[in-house]
Amino acid sequence: MDFSWRFDRWFKGLPASPKDLGSVRRLVLRPPGEGTGARRVMPEIRVVAGKGVEGDRWFDEERELHENQVSLVNIHVLESLAGTDEERCALSGDNLQVDLDLTEGNLPPGTLLHVGDAVLEVSATPHMPCIKFHQRYGVTAVKKVLRANKVGRRGRGMLCVVHTTGTIRAGDSIRVERIGD
């Protein structure tokens, strides 16, 4: 029997994030050659069309998922699971930790996000918790984000492709451009 509905109250109790004009709260790199748990909180990152985040361990890797170039997570979701410690939050591995409503209803695949002088496009590929996420934040955190994913809230965040190369800085605004705007 599925009791995951009990986590709906957790998600609904989080602070609301803006739908149209959000902000970048934290930027994270996963540096190559420093181990799978290595993270660096950065004041700015550069994203490259068709490749992802410059300096990230996946930047030069050939991967099957071309829609997984940049990952975003909602800051309120993340801090409810990891606390407010910057280093612990960075362990999620998400490149952009943002204050923006990431739900499927607000940002369907194909939506463009103008961040700094870069443009990201929301991917249709779901962002799922991996074994490392489970080890770092626990089984309850995994259950919470999976439930949120199941009902379209993107609890684990979302994946994007780089539409336009550019630089993104902590504190930059995120302007949403929906299909047909």
Secondary structure, 3 states (H helix, E strand, C coil): CCCHHHHHHHHHCCCCCCCCEEEEEEEEECCCCCCCCCCEEECEEEEECCCEECCCCCCCCCCCCCCCCEEEEEHHHHHHHHCCCHHHHHCCCCCEEEECCCCCCCCCCCCEEEECCEEEEEEEEECCCCHHHHHHHCHHHHHHHHHHHHCCCCCCCEEEEEEECEEEECCCEEEEECCCC
